[in-house]
Amino acid sequence: MSAGCSPQTPSAVIQQATVVGQRCLKTSLNKLVQDVEIQEFSSPSIIIIGEIVNFQIESSAPPVANVTMPISF
């Protein structure tokens, strides 16, 4: 926000994307840290900030892979 983003900027966190245990949180930028802590999100996670968060099309999301983290190679 110190760089000029509005506190109401849409934000999202996706934990364990594309695998069993995937979770998603959508919130505003000013509540992002608080909501992540309350819901106990952890690594690996992806953070998305900006209006792009509002363009999610859930019906076109790929199915979750039948694997768990960490993935063994």
C-alpha positions as CSV (number, residue, x, y, z in Angstrom):
1,M,0.0,0.0,0.0
2,S,3.0,2.3,0.6
3,A,3.6,2.0,-3.2
4,G,0.2,3.4,-4.0
5,C,-2.2,0.4,-4.0
6,S,-5.6,0.9,-2.5
7,P,-6.3,-0.9,0.7
8,Q,-9.3,-2.4,-1.0
9,T,-7.2,-4.0,-3.8
10,P,-8.4,-7.5,-4.4
11,S,-6.0,-10.2,-3.2
12,A,-5.9,-13.9,-3.1
13,V,-3.7,-16.7,-1.8
14,I,-3.7,-20.2,-3.2
15,Q,-2.0,-22.9,-1.0
16,Q,-0.9,-26.2,-2.6
17,A,-2.2,-25.2,-6.0
18,T,-3.4,-28.1,-8.2
19,V,-2.9,-30.9,-5.6
20,V,-4.9,-32.5,-2.8
21,G,-5.3,-29.9,0.0
22,Q,-5.6,-26.9,-2.3
23,R,-7.1,-23.9,-0.5
24,C,-7.9,-20.5,-1.7
25,L,-8.5,-17.2,0.2
26,K,-9.8,-14.0,-1.4
27,T,-9.7,-10.8,0.6
28,S,-8.7,-7.2,0.3
29,L,-5.0,-6.1,0.4
30,N,-5.4,-4.4,3.8
31,K,-6.7,-7.7,5.4
32,L,-4.4,-10.1,3.6
33,V,-1.9,-10.7,6.3
34,Q,-4.5,-10.9,9.1
35,D,-6.7,-13.4,7.1
36,V,-3.7,-15.6,6.1
37,E,-2.7,-15.8,9.8
38,I,-6.2,-16.5,11.0
39,Q,-6.7,-19.3,8.4
40,E,-3.2,-20.6,9.0
41,F,-2.0,-20.6,5.3
42,S,1.5,-21.8,4.8
43,S,4.0,-22.7,2.1
44,P,3.8,-23.5,-0.7
45,S,1.4,-20.7,-1.6
46,I,1.0,-18.2,-4.4
47,I,-0.1,-14.6,-3.7
48,I,-2.1,-12.7,-6.4
49,I,-2.7,-9.0,-6.0
50,G,-4.8,-6.8,-8.3
51,E,-8.1,-6.8,-10.2
52,I,-7.1,-10.0,-11.9
53,V,-8.4,-11.8,-8.8
54,N,-12.0,-10.8,-9.9
55,F,-11.6,-12.6,-13.2
56,Q,-11.4,-16.2,-11.8
57,I,-13.6,-18.6,-13.7
58,E,-14.0,-21.5,-11.4
59,S,-15.7,-23.7,-13.9
60,S,-12.6,-23.7,-16.1
61,A,-10.2,-24.6,-13.3
62,P,-8.2,-27.9,-13.8
63,P,-9.1,-30.8,-11.6
64,V,-6.9,-31.3,-8.5
65,A,-4.2,-33.9,-9.0
66,N,-4.3,-37.0,-6.8
67,V,-1.0,-36.2,-5.1
68,T,-0.1,-34.6,-1.8
69,M,2.7,-32.2,-0.8
70,P,5.6,-32.5,-0.7
71,I,5.7,-34.3,-4.1
72,S,8.4,-37.0,-4.3
73,F,10.3,-37.4,-7.5
